[in-house]
Amino acid sequence: MEKYRNDKNQEKIINICGNDLTKHYMQSLSMEEREALVEPTFQYFRKVGFMYPDNKDKIDKEWDRLKKFEPDLESKELFNNSSLATYICKYFCNSFYKTTELGKNGKKKKSMLDLYNNDDILKKLIRNRFGMLWNDGATESFNISPRMMIQGFRSMRLVNMTSMFKPDVSKYLCMKYSEEGDLVYDYSAGFGGRMLGAASCGRKYVGVDPLTIPELYEMQQYLKLENCTLIATCSEDFYDRDNIFDFSFSSPPYYNLEVYSENKSQAYNKGKQYFYEIYWVKTLENIKKMLKPNKVFCLNVKDQPIMVDIADSYFERTDEIKLRTVRSHLNKKNISVEKYEPIYVYINSK
């Protein structure tokens, strides 16, 4: 679907039948009156299409906030719900909205764009945002804007969009395990969160990715990130020279779970043997040679014992950082659920 680009439209509360669909207005309506607004609201979103983030003023403000952010380097537990500077990633990396994962049956789940283009699901989402589908008679509603609709897909657990590595976590890692002016290597550049974190604290950054580099290049050019190098290749194929990098970190893809693209450049599309024995082994071999002795390698994966075991055979594991995510938004029992995800910290002891 064609992008609907118009600054600030993603944040703007929509007007239907002469009324702004604010939370206060929606709560003043009966269920019958809300139902009468479903069809015209549906037609509005069908007309404008999926609205990607497009507020350049917000990009500049978020970048400034990230540069001023001072992480607590003594902490080993990081709050992973932060949205600091993630807007920048979503603005430039529209492919983020196309990501999904495999279901238990091995089939690819619908992406956010797939769901948005499904009439029945879009109407279900509208009713949800109108406060019409909650259990126990709840009638909570929201300000109806494109951004709130996007948030609704995740709140309703309709889509399991791949998580975005948080720029503030990247800044923490770069400041904790490297020095200003150091050269850091990101072996799976993804949606740019690690590039932003590294650039925000004066590190030189090299990122490789076979899929998202064109989008990241636009981000780099807009923010004038002079000390960032982006290379459109696979990490199993990338080797520069021995002992060049001062720090290496990333959150690599998973086999048979995440789906960024069906493109054959993605290692998970080449089968299990290729993923572990070629992609992952070669990536680690290259990093070990390029990373300076006694420097840090970080791996952010969860429930991937094979990947961790192979990494353990190349590097000496010395520490672990925990990412804490809290989910409490409108769950059935209204109880907060905390989940933890590890970042394994290794030393390159040669």
C-alpha atoms as a printed R data frame, in Angstrom:
    type eleno elety resid chain resno       x       y      z
1   ATOM     1    CA   MET     A     1   0.000   0.000  0.000
2   ATOM     2    CA   GLU     A     2   1.280   3.471 -0.856
3   ATOM     3    CA   LYS     A     3   2.682   5.451  2.043
4   ATOM     4    CA   TYR     A     4   0.559   8.328  3.283
5   ATOM     5    CA   ARG     A     5   3.213  10.943  4.065
6   ATOM     6    CA   ASN     A     6   2.134  14.139  5.811
7   ATOM     7    CA   ASP     A     7   3.967  15.566  8.821
8   ATOM     8    CA   LYS     A     8   2.282  15.012 12.197
9   ATOM     9    CA   ASN     A     9  -0.677  13.069 10.736
10  ATOM    10    CA   GLN     A    10   0.271   9.949 12.683
11  ATOM    11    CA   GLU     A    11  -0.242  11.809 15.961
12  ATOM    12    CA   LYS     A    12  -3.359  13.755 14.982
13  ATOM    13    CA   ILE     A    13  -6.721  12.746 16.464
14  ATOM    14    CA   ILE     A    14  -9.054  12.033 13.580
15  ATOM    15    CA   ASN     A    15 -12.380  13.780 12.995
16  ATOM    16    CA   ILE     A    16 -15.405  11.690 12.037
17  ATOM    17    CA   CYS     A    17 -18.887  13.084 11.370
18  ATOM    18    CA   GLY     A    18 -17.793  16.496 12.636
19  ATOM    19    CA   ASN     A    19 -16.348  15.300 15.954
20  ATOM    20    CA   ASP     A    20 -12.771  14.705 17.090
21  ATOM    21    CA   LEU     A    21 -12.601  11.126 18.380
22  ATOM    22    CA   THR     A    22 -11.004  11.979 21.706
23  ATOM    23    CA   LYS     A    23 -11.058   9.632 24.671
24  ATOM    24    CA   HIS     A    24 -13.434  12.018 26.474
25  ATOM    25    CA   TYR     A    25 -15.819  12.149 23.514
26  ATOM    26    CA   MET     A    26 -15.829   8.387 23.043
27  ATOM    27    CA   GLN     A    27 -16.590   7.791 26.710
28  ATOM    28    CA   SER     A    28 -19.614  10.076 26.441
29  ATOM    29    CA   LEU     A    29 -21.172   7.773 23.837
30  ATOM    30    CA   SER     A    30 -23.303   4.682 24.286
31  ATOM    31    CA   MET     A    31 -22.205   1.411 22.718
32  ATOM    32    CA   GLU     A    32 -24.809   1.908 19.991
33  ATOM    33    CA   GLU     A    33 -23.450   5.354 19.204
34  ATOM    34    CA   ARG     A    34 -19.907   4.021 19.110
35  ATOM    35    CA   GLU     A    35 -20.964   1.241 16.751
36  ATOM    36    CA   ALA     A    36 -22.431   3.839 14.394
37  ATOM    37    CA   LEU     A    37 -18.959   5.388 14.096
38  ATOM    38    CA   VAL     A    38 -17.173   2.145 13.208
39  ATOM    39    CA   GLU     A    39 -17.965   2.178  9.476
40  ATOM    40    CA   PRO     A    40 -17.051   5.850  8.789
41  ATOM    41    CA   THR     A    41 -13.855   5.427 10.835
42  ATOM    42    CA   PHE     A    42 -13.026   2.297  8.860
43  ATOM    43    CA   GLN     A    43 -13.583   4.172  5.580
44  ATOM    44    CA   TYR     A    44 -11.304   6.978  6.788
45  ATOM    45    CA   PHE     A    45  -8.400   4.621  7.483
46  ATOM    46    CA   ARG     A    46  -8.962   2.786  4.228
47  ATOM    47    CA   LYS     A    47  -8.796   6.083  2.345
48  ATOM    48    CA   VAL     A    48  -5.571   7.366  3.891
49  ATOM    49    CA   GLY     A    49  -3.839   3.976  4.100
50  ATOM    50    CA   PHE     A    50  -1.214   2.962  6.628
51  ATOM    51    CA   MET     A    51   0.403   6.052  8.126
52  ATOM    52    CA   TYR     A    52   4.105   5.687  8.754
53  ATOM    53    CA   PRO     A    53   5.847   7.997 11.250
54  ATOM    54    CA   ASP     A    54   6.558  11.269  9.473
55  ATOM    55    CA   ASN     A    55   7.270  14.050 11.941
56  ATOM    56    CA   LYS     A    56  10.733  15.428 11.221
57  ATOM    57    CA   ASP     A    57  10.547  17.785 14.180
58  ATOM    58    CA   LYS     A    58  10.199  14.759 16.454
59  ATOM    59    CA   ILE     A    59  13.270  13.146 14.871
60  ATOM    60    CA   ASP     A    60  15.412  16.140 15.807
61  ATOM    61    CA   LYS     A    61  14.013  16.295 19.350
62  ATOM    62    CA   GLU     A    62  14.513  12.565 19.956
63  ATOM    63    CA   TRP     A    63  18.069  12.672 18.649
64  ATOM    64    CA   ASP     A    64  18.838  15.564 20.980
65  ATOM    65    CA   ARG     A    65  17.289  13.684 23.914
66  ATOM    66    CA   LEU     A    66  19.360  10.587 23.176
67  ATOM    67    CA   LYS     A    67  22.594  12.587 23.027
68  ATOM    68    CA   LYS     A    68  21.788  14.115 26.432
69  ATOM    69    CA   PHE     A    69  20.744  10.803 28.001
70  ATOM    70    CA   GLU     A    70  23.151   9.566 30.698
71  ATOM    71    CA   PRO     A    71  22.835   5.816 31.405
72  ATOM    72    CA   ASP     A    72  23.598   4.301 34.796
73  ATOM    73    CA   LEU     A    73  26.687   2.288 33.956
74  ATOM    74    CA   GLU     A    74  26.701   0.573 37.358
75  ATOM    75    CA   SER     A    75  23.343  -1.096 36.804
76  ATOM    76    CA   LYS     A    76  23.127  -4.595 35.324
77  ATOM    77    CA   GLU     A    77  19.367  -4.493 34.853
78  ATOM    78    CA   LEU     A    78  18.008  -2.166 32.172
79  ATOM    79    CA   PHE     A    79  14.411  -1.105 31.668
80  ATOM    80    CA   ASN     A    80  13.546  -2.221 28.137
81  ATOM    81    CA   ASN     A    81  10.227  -0.385 27.716
82  ATOM    82    CA   SER     A    82  11.900   2.887 26.836
83  ATOM    83    CA   SER     A    83  10.828   4.553 23.605
84  ATOM    84    CA   LEU     A    84  13.739   7.007 23.579
85  ATOM    85    CA   ALA     A    85  14.728   7.617 19.935
86  ATOM    86    CA   THR     A    86  12.854   4.553 18.647
87  ATOM    87    CA   TYR     A    87  10.732   6.980 16.623
88  ATOM    88    CA   ILE     A    88  13.829   7.717 14.536
89  ATOM    89    CA   CYS     A    89  14.228   4.031 13.714
90  ATOM    90    CA   LYS     A    90  10.579   3.637 12.767
91  ATOM    91    CA   TYR     A    91  10.625   6.791 10.645
92  ATOM    92    CA   PHE     A    92  13.446   5.599  8.428
93  ATOM    93    CA   CYS     A    93  12.979   1.812  8.650
94  ATOM    94    CA   ASN     A    94   9.499   1.217  7.291
95  ATOM    95    CA   SER     A    95  10.491  -2.448  6.872
96  ATOM    96    CA   PHE     A    96   9.975  -2.668 10.653
97  ATOM    97    CA   TYR     A    97   6.225  -2.830 10.023
98  ATOM    98    CA   LYS     A    98   6.647  -5.796  7.684
99  ATOM    99    CA   THR     A    99   8.443  -8.019 10.183
100 ATOM   100    CA   THR     A   100   6.726 -10.953 11.818
101 ATOM   101    CA   GLU     A   101   7.496 -14.416 13.161
102 ATOM   102    CA   LEU     A   102   6.666 -18.054 12.546
103 ATOM   103    CA   GLY     A   103   3.750 -19.653 14.357
104 ATOM   104    CA   LYS     A   104   3.822 -23.035 16.081
105 ATOM   105    CA   ASN     A   105   2.659 -24.588 12.808
106 ATOM   106    CA   GLY     A   106   5.749 -23.240 11.057
107 ATOM   107    CA   LYS     A   107   3.767 -20.794  8.938
108 ATOM   108    CA   LYS     A   108   4.510 -17.086  8.821
109 ATOM   109    CA   LYS     A   109   2.186 -14.959 10.915
110 ATOM   110    CA   LYS     A   110   0.595 -11.834  9.512
111 ATOM   111    CA   SER     A   111   2.660  -8.662  9.716
112 ATOM   112    CA   MET     A   112   1.201  -5.372 10.898
113 ATOM   113    CA   LEU     A   113   0.725  -4.266  7.291
114 ATOM   114    CA   ASP     A   114  -1.033  -7.541  6.478
115 ATOM   115    CA   LEU     A   115  -3.410  -7.034  9.381
116 ATOM   116    CA   TYR     A   116  -4.087  -3.407  8.525
117 ATOM   117    CA   ASN     A   117  -5.089  -4.423  5.006
118 ATOM   118    CA   ASN     A   118  -7.570  -7.027  6.318
119 ATOM   119    CA   ASP     A   119 -11.015  -5.382  6.539
120 ATOM   120    CA   ASP     A   120 -12.373  -7.600  9.319
121 ATOM   121    CA   ILE     A   121  -9.293  -7.162 11.503
122 ATOM   122    CA   LEU     A   122  -9.184  -3.405 10.961
123 ATOM   123    CA   LYS     A   123 -12.814  -3.115 12.085
124 ATOM   124    CA   LYS     A   124 -12.073  -5.294 15.096
125 ATOM   125    CA   LEU     A   125  -9.199  -2.990 15.977
126 ATOM   126    CA   ILE     A   126 -11.437   0.087 15.654
127 ATOM   127    CA   ARG     A   127 -14.015  -1.448 17.997
128 ATOM   128    CA   ASN     A   128 -11.234  -2.275 20.432
129 ATOM   129    CA   ARG     A   129  -9.944   1.316 20.412
130 ATOM   130    CA   PHE     A   130 -13.559   2.489 20.900
131 ATOM   131    CA   GLY     A   131 -13.703   0.448 24.113
132 ATOM   132    CA   MET     A   132 -16.208  -2.073 22.809
133 ATOM   133    CA   LEU     A   133 -14.402  -5.422 23.103
134 ATOM   134    CA   TRP     A   134 -13.033  -5.638 26.644
135 ATOM   135    CA   ASN     A   135 -14.022  -8.315 29.144
136 ATOM   136    CA   ASP     A   136 -15.910  -7.696 32.389
137 ATOM   137    CA   GLY     A   137 -17.909  -4.813 30.941
138 ATOM   138    CA   ALA     A   138 -14.907  -2.487 30.644
139 ATOM   139    CA   THR     A   139 -15.449   0.453 28.293
140 ATOM   140    CA   GLU     A   140 -11.996   2.065 28.187
141 ATOM   141    CA   SER     A   141 -11.410   3.991 24.993
142 ATOM   142    CA   PHE     A   142  -8.596   6.076 23.540
143 ATOM   143    CA   ASN     A   143  -7.859   9.150 21.508
144 ATOM   144    CA   ILE     A   144  -8.238   7.760 18.001
145 ATOM   145    CA   SER     A   145  -5.147   8.590 15.966
146 ATOM   146    CA   PRO     A   146  -3.076   6.539 13.504
147 ATOM   147    CA   ARG     A   147  -0.412   6.091 16.179
148 ATOM   148    CA   MET     A   148  -2.975   4.754 18.646
149 ATOM   149    CA   MET     A   149  -4.240   2.326 16.009
150 ATOM   150    CA   ILE     A   150  -0.711   1.016 15.489
151 ATOM   151    CA   GLN     A   151  -0.287   0.621 19.240
152 ATOM   152    CA   GLY     A   152  -3.590  -1.256 19.328
153 ATOM   153    CA   PHE     A   153  -2.268  -4.064 17.145
154 ATOM   154    CA   ARG     A   154   0.290  -4.896 19.807
155 ATOM   155    CA   SER     A   155  -1.983  -4.246 22.782
156 ATOM   156    CA   MET     A   156  -4.491  -6.732 21.372
157 ATOM   157    CA   ARG     A   157  -1.699  -9.257 20.734
158 ATOM   158    CA   LEU     A   158  -2.742  -9.363 17.087
159 ATOM   159    CA   VAL     A   159   0.824  -9.049 15.902
160 ATOM   160    CA   ASN     A   160   4.153 -10.152 17.351
161 ATOM   161    CA   MET     A   161   6.295  -7.607 15.625
162 ATOM   162    CA   THR     A   162  10.013  -8.169 16.035
163 ATOM   163    CA   SER     A   163  11.395  -6.170 18.925
164 ATOM   164    CA   MET     A   164  13.518  -3.126 18.196
165 ATOM   165    CA   PHE     A   165  16.861  -2.813 19.957
166 ATOM   166    CA   LYS     A   166  16.590   0.304 22.081
167 ATOM   167    CA   PRO     A   167  19.018   3.149 21.311
168 ATOM   168    CA   ASP     A   168  19.429   3.942 25.024
169 ATOM   169    CA   VAL     A   169  20.489   0.330 25.697
170 ATOM   170    CA   SER     A   170  23.003   0.639 22.865
171 ATOM   171    CA   LYS     A   171  24.391   3.819 24.389
172 ATOM   172    CA   TYR     A   172  24.721   2.090 27.759
173 ATOM   173    CA   LEU     A   173  26.657  -0.829 26.239
174 ATOM   174    CA   CYS     A   174  28.956   1.397 24.200
175 ATOM   175    CA   MET     A   175  29.776   3.598 27.174
176 ATOM   176    CA   LYS     A   176  30.243   0.630 29.514
177 ATOM   177    CA   TYR     A   177  32.487  -1.463 27.268
178 ATOM   178    CA   SER     A   178  34.310   1.041 25.055
179 ATOM   179    CA   GLU     A   179  35.856   4.498 25.107
180 ATOM   180    CA   GLU     A   180  35.012   7.649 23.190
181 ATOM   181    CA   GLY     A   181  36.530   7.434 19.716
182 ATOM   182    CA   ASP     A   182  36.625   3.617 19.762
183 ATOM   183    CA   LEU     A   183  35.555   1.625 16.726
184 ATOM   184    CA   VAL     A   184  32.554  -0.624 17.381
185 ATOM   185    CA   TYR     A   185  31.182  -3.357 15.136
186 ATOM   186    CA   ASP     A   186  27.503  -4.258 14.826
187 ATOM   187    CA   TYR     A   187  27.192  -7.591 13.043
188 ATOM   188    CA   SER     A   188  23.435  -7.223 12.424
189 ATOM   189    CA   ALA     A   189  22.643  -3.529 11.969
190 ATOM   190    CA   GLY     A   190  18.871  -4.070 11.808
191 ATOM   191    CA   PHE     A   191  16.726  -0.982 12.343
192 ATOM   192    CA   GLY     A   192  19.483   1.355 13.492
193 ATOM   193    CA   GLY     A   193  19.051   1.423 17.266
194 ATOM   194    CA   ARG     A   194  22.635   0.352 17.879
195 ATOM   195    CA   MET     A   195  23.980   2.866 15.355
196 ATOM   196    CA   LEU     A   196  22.111   5.685 17.099
197 ATOM   197    CA   GLY     A   197  23.369   4.623 20.512
198 ATOM   198    CA   ALA     A   198  26.979   4.398 19.364
199 ATOM   199    CA   ALA     A   199  26.908   7.705 17.477
200 ATOM   200    CA   SER     A   200  25.234   9.507 20.393
201 ATOM   201    CA   CYS     A   201  28.260   8.918 22.649
202 ATOM   202    CA   GLY     A   202  31.123   9.558 20.249
203 ATOM   203    CA   ARG     A   203  31.919   6.038 19.088
204 ATOM   204    CA   LYS     A   204  32.849   5.171 15.524
205 ATOM   205    CA   TYR     A   205  30.402   2.626 14.169
206 ATOM   206    CA   VAL     A   206  30.559  -0.080 11.511
207 ATOM   207    CA   GLY     A   207  27.325  -1.939 10.799
208 ATOM   208    CA   VAL     A   208  26.621  -4.710  8.307
209 ATOM   209    CA   ASP     A   209  23.242  -5.976  7.179
210 ATOM   210    CA   PRO     A   210  22.050  -7.540  3.916
211 ATOM   211    CA   LEU     A   211  18.563  -5.997  4.164
212 ATOM   212    CA   THR     A   212  18.204  -2.619  5.902
213 ATOM   213    CA   ILE     A   213  21.329  -0.674  4.895
214 ATOM   214    CA   PRO     A   214  19.484   1.576  2.348
215 ATOM   215    CA   GLU     A   215  17.097   2.697  5.097
216 ATOM   216    CA   LEU     A   216  19.920   3.177  7.590
217 ATOM   217    CA   TYR     A   217  21.847   5.203  5.028
218 ATOM   218    CA   GLU     A   218  18.964   7.691  4.885
219 ATOM   219    CA   MET     A   219  19.031   7.901  8.688
220 ATOM   220    CA   GLN     A   220  22.785   8.436  8.673
221 ATOM   221    CA   GLN     A   221  22.575  11.175  6.044
222 ATOM   222    CA   TYR     A   222  19.712  13.013  7.748
223 ATOM   223    CA   LEU     A   223  21.437  13.065 11.159
224 ATOM   224    CA   LYS     A   224  24.874  13.728  9.596
225 ATOM   225    CA   LEU     A   225  26.513  10.780 11.342
226 ATOM   226    CA   GLU     A   226  30.008  11.184  9.904
227 ATOM   227    CA   ASN     A   227  31.679   8.390 11.876
228 ATOM   228    CA   CYS     A   228  29.289   5.637 10.839
229 ATOM   229    CA   THR     A   229  30.072   3.127  8.099
230 ATOM   230    CA   LEU     A   230  27.274   0.988  6.671
231 ATOM   231    CA   ILE     A   231  27.972  -2.096  4.564
232 ATOM   232    CA   ALA     A   232  25.296  -4.041  2.703
233 ATOM   233    CA   THR     A   233  26.538  -7.574  3.215
234 ATOM   234    CA   CYS     A   234  26.097 -10.631  5.405
235 ATOM   235    CA   SER     A   235  28.106 -10.904  8.609
236 ATOM   236    CA   GLU     A   236  29.318 -14.390  7.657
237 ATOM   237    CA   ASP     A   237  30.953 -12.785  4.609
238 ATOM   238    CA   PHE     A   238  32.346  -9.660  6.245
239 ATOM   239    CA   TYR     A   239  35.992  -9.505  7.252
240 ATOM   240    CA   ASP     A   240  38.108  -6.363  7.336
241 ATOM   241    CA   ARG     A   241  41.414  -7.100  9.097
242 ATOM   242    CA   ASP     A   242  42.706  -8.502 12.357
243 ATOM   243    CA   ASN     A   243  42.486  -6.548 15.607
244 ATOM   244    CA   ILE     A   244  40.576  -3.554 14.250
245 ATOM   245    CA   PHE     A   245  37.515  -3.305 16.520
246 ATOM   246    CA   ASP     A   246  37.380  -2.195 20.149
247 ATOM   247    CA   PHE     A   247  33.887  -3.559 20.852
248 ATOM   248    CA   SER     A   248  31.356  -5.733 19.028
249 ATOM   249    CA   PHE     A   249  27.681  -6.179 19.851
250 ATOM   250    CA   SER     A   250  24.344  -6.977 18.262
251 ATOM   251    CA   SER     A   251  21.020  -8.770 18.482
252 ATOM   252    CA   PRO     A   252  21.194 -11.274 15.609
253 ATOM   253    CA   PRO     A   253  18.182 -12.967 13.988
254 ATOM   254    CA   TYR     A   254  16.824 -16.297 15.201
255 ATOM   255    CA   TYR     A   255  16.387 -19.419 13.142
256 ATOM   256    CA   ASN     A   256  12.828 -20.616 12.490
257 ATOM   257    CA   LEU     A   257  11.225 -17.811 14.509
258 ATOM   258    CA   GLU     A   258  11.726 -14.255 13.252
259 ATOM   259    CA   VAL     A   259  10.828 -13.296  9.688
260 ATOM   260    CA   TYR     A   260  12.221 -10.011  8.417
261 ATOM   261    CA   SER     A   261  12.056 -10.901  4.759
262 ATOM   262    CA   GLU     A   262  11.771 -13.895  2.432
263 ATOM   263    CA   ASN     A   263  14.870 -12.656  0.629
264 ATOM   264    CA   LYS     A   264  17.535 -15.358  0.313
265 ATOM   265    CA   SER     A   265  20.136 -12.977  1.727
266 ATOM   266    CA   GLN     A   266  18.607 -13.745  5.131
267 ATOM   267    CA   ALA     A   267  20.398 -16.681  6.738
268 ATOM   268    CA   TYR     A   268  17.242 -18.143  8.304
269 ATOM   269    CA   ASN     A   269  15.854 -18.673  4.791
270 ATOM   270    CA   LYS     A   270  18.748 -20.975  3.896
271 ATOM   271    CA   GLY     A   271  17.968 -23.800  6.287
272 ATOM   272    CA   LYS     A   272  19.009 -24.873  9.761
273 ATOM   273    CA   GLN     A   273  22.425 -26.233  8.803
274 ATOM   274    CA   TYR     A   274  23.397 -23.047  6.969
275 ATOM   275    CA   PHE     A   275  22.108 -20.825  9.776
276 ATOM   276    CA   TYR     A   276  24.149 -22.425 12.555
277 ATOM   277    CA   GLU     A   277  27.149 -23.949 10.767
278 ATOM   278    CA   ILE     A   278  27.771 -21.249  8.164
279 ATOM   279    CA   TYR     A   279  26.087 -17.986  9.168
280 ATOM   280    CA   TRP     A   280  26.638 -18.126 12.908
281 ATOM   281    CA   VAL     A   281  29.978 -19.950 12.999
282 ATOM   282    CA   LYS     A   282  31.523 -17.775 10.271
283 ATOM   283    CA   THR     A   283  30.164 -14.610 11.900
284 ATOM   284    CA   LEU     A   284  31.808 -15.523 15.210
285 ATOM   285    CA   GLU     A   285  35.075 -16.531 13.526
286 ATOM   286    CA   ASN     A   286  35.237 -13.191 11.728
287 ATOM   287    CA   ILE     A   287  34.471 -11.229 14.884
288 ATOM   288    CA   LYS     A   288  37.088 -13.104 16.894
289 ATOM   289    CA   LYS     A   289  39.783 -12.176 14.384
290 ATOM   290    CA   MET     A   290  38.662  -8.567 13.931
291 ATOM   291    CA   LEU     A   291  38.109  -7.829 17.636
292 ATOM   292    CA   LYS     A   292  41.183  -6.728 19.560
293 ATOM   293    CA   PRO     A   293  42.459  -9.040 22.317
294 ATOM   294    CA   ASN     A   294  40.700  -8.731 25.668
295 ATOM   295    CA   LYS     A   295  37.955  -6.547 24.191
296 ATOM   296    CA   VAL     A   296  34.230  -7.190 24.720
297 ATOM   297    CA   PHE     A   297  31.769  -9.063 22.526
298 ATOM   298    CA   CYS     A   298  28.052  -8.866 23.421
299 ATOM   299    CA   LEU     A   299  25.253 -11.170 22.296
300 ATOM   300    CA   ASN     A   300  21.576 -10.341 22.834
301 ATOM   301    CA   VAL     A   301  19.458 -13.478 22.315
302 ATOM   302    CA   LYS     A   302  16.769 -15.203 24.359
303 ATOM   303    CA   ASP     A   303  15.975 -18.926 24.457
304 ATOM   304    CA   GLN     A   304  18.582 -19.686 21.796
305 ATOM   305    CA   PRO     A   305  20.847 -22.261 23.486
306 ATOM   306    CA   ILE     A   306  22.554 -23.383 20.271
307 ATOM   307    CA   MET     A   307  23.646 -19.839 19.425
308 ATOM   308    CA   VAL     A   308  24.886 -19.279 22.970
309 ATOM   309    CA   ASP     A   309  26.738 -22.599 23.106
310 ATOM   310    CA   ILE     A   310  28.562 -21.829 19.866
311 ATOM   311    CA   ALA     A   311  29.448 -18.339 21.119
312 ATOM   312    CA   ASP     A   312  30.779 -19.912 24.328
313 ATOM   313    CA   SER     A   313  33.215 -21.934 22.230
314 ATOM   314    CA   TYR     A   314  34.775 -18.776 20.738
315 ATOM   315    CA   PHE     A   315  34.714 -16.285 23.599
316 ATOM   316    CA   GLU     A   316  34.983 -16.302 27.380
317 ATOM   317    CA   ARG     A   317  31.661 -15.414 28.977
318 ATOM   318    CA   THR     A   318  32.187 -13.016 31.877
319 ATOM   319    CA   ASP     A   319  28.915 -11.275 32.663
320 ATOM   320    CA   GLU     A   320  25.237 -10.844 31.847
321 ATOM   321    CA   ILE     A   321  23.067  -7.749 31.514
322 ATOM   322    CA   LYS     A   322  19.311  -8.160 31.976
323 ATOM   323    CA   LEU     A   323  16.708  -6.317 29.910
324 ATOM   324    CA   ARG     A   324  13.464  -5.988 31.875
325 ATOM   325    CA   THR     A   325  10.224  -5.569 29.933
326 ATOM   326    CA   VAL     A   326   6.926  -4.870 31.702
327 ATOM   327    CA   ARG     A   327   3.643  -5.766 30.085
328 ATOM   328    CA   SER     A   328   0.537  -4.546 31.872
329 ATOM   329    CA   HIS     A   329  -1.492  -2.719 29.254
330 ATOM   330    CA   LEU     A   330  -5.086  -3.894 29.336
331 ATOM   331    CA   ASN     A   331  -4.424  -7.542 30.068
332 ATOM   332    CA   LYS     A   332  -7.371  -9.590 31.298
333 ATOM   333    CA   LYS     A   333  -6.339  -9.665 34.957
334 ATOM   334    CA   ASN     A   334  -4.840  -6.154 34.951
335 ATOM   335    CA   ILE     A   335  -1.623  -7.594 36.391
336 ATOM   336    CA   SER     A   336   1.823  -6.437 35.328
337 ATOM   337    CA   VAL     A   337   3.951  -9.154 33.747
338 ATOM   338    CA   GLU     A   338   7.711  -8.763 33.810
339 ATOM   339    CA   LYS     A   339   9.936 -10.517 31.312
340 ATOM   340    CA   TYR     A   340  13.713 -10.633 31.240
341 ATOM   341    CA   GLU     A   341  16.006 -10.940 28.247
342 ATOM   342    CA   PRO     A   342  19.764 -11.458 28.569
343 ATOM   343    CA   ILE     A   343  22.687  -9.723 26.961
344 ATOM   344    CA   TYR     A   344  25.651 -12.090 27.302
345 ATOM   345    CA   VAL     A   345  28.980 -10.357 27.818
346 ATOM   346    CA   TYR     A   346  32.181 -12.025 26.585
347 ATOM   347    CA   ILE     A   347  35.899 -11.256 26.520
348 ATOM   348    CA   ASN     A   348  37.937 -11.999 23.419
349 ATOM   349    CA   SER     A   349  40.740 -13.859 25.163
350 ATOM   350    CA   LYS     A   350  43.100 -14.980 22.390
